[in-house]
């Protein structure tokens, strides 16, 4: 057998370099539904299986560069789970301890994963942001009380969106060979939509940046008419913001869509059964938003979105008939067989 050429090696010299450079894939069903090309950025292919590995790495490197983190120090973070998983991995790789504060309503898989990775897990009841017991405020207090600790503060630390300005946006631009008409995704911290939006606009200001908002979040109304007002609710984890975080401040949002859990689940089900992609609900909501944006931009347009995390993280919820029925959501037909 002839040896393959050695010109394009993909060996990386540090496990931290495994973060980013994720593949981009053309999504068949969504492209057909939109009448144009819909591409998905496979963020589930990061080592922590979500888009948040990038934010975790950039926040850690920023803290190190500012001299805030000493060897053997501690990183404390409040998170819906995925940032905690990314943070625990990068912290292990750099020799830090991780303390993660998480609402007890998040998926069982995320809690088990965090414990398995060695993070110290603090569960708090779900509470509104105005309540001092909210996971974000609890994590800040814990960081203040812990010797040698920093607070990662993903919502208002703009090292988060910088990850997407400096990595996700240029990757998408290169992978689409500079031919991209629109980008959309939902916001948790807002780091992804703001960072990718800013990064892409710097390459071509004509690219339409659209926010895809789940029900129960306040950003759709904010970008549509300036009013931070939430309506309805969603079971999607990791997205749904009620305020303008520092990461969202100045995000170049041209237009916005509001997407229901049912519409998001429709795409989660179809992408799994027709294209072999097992995703979480925020990815389905993003794809529904991308289809809406594609229809608006018209035939021949090229739209990209984010496939945020793996569905394996939601086996006890999204892929569990009992859970879906209890939430009044449709059950994927193959689950009732
Ligand atoms: N989807 C999932 C599953 C997430 O965990 C997050 C992060 N909270 C997001 C989407 C949104 O990403 P961002 O924080 O960059 O807005």
Boltz pocket constraint, residues with backbone or C-beta under 6 A from the ligand:
constraints:
  - pocket:
      binder: B
      contacts: [[A, 50], [A, 51], [A, 52], [A, 80], [A, 81], [A, 82], [A, 83], [A, 186], [A, 187], [A, 188], [A, 189], [A, 190], [A, 191], [A, 192], [A, 193], [A, 237], [A, 238], [A, 239], [A, 280], [A, 282], [A, 283], [A, 308], [A, 309]]
      max_distance: 6.0
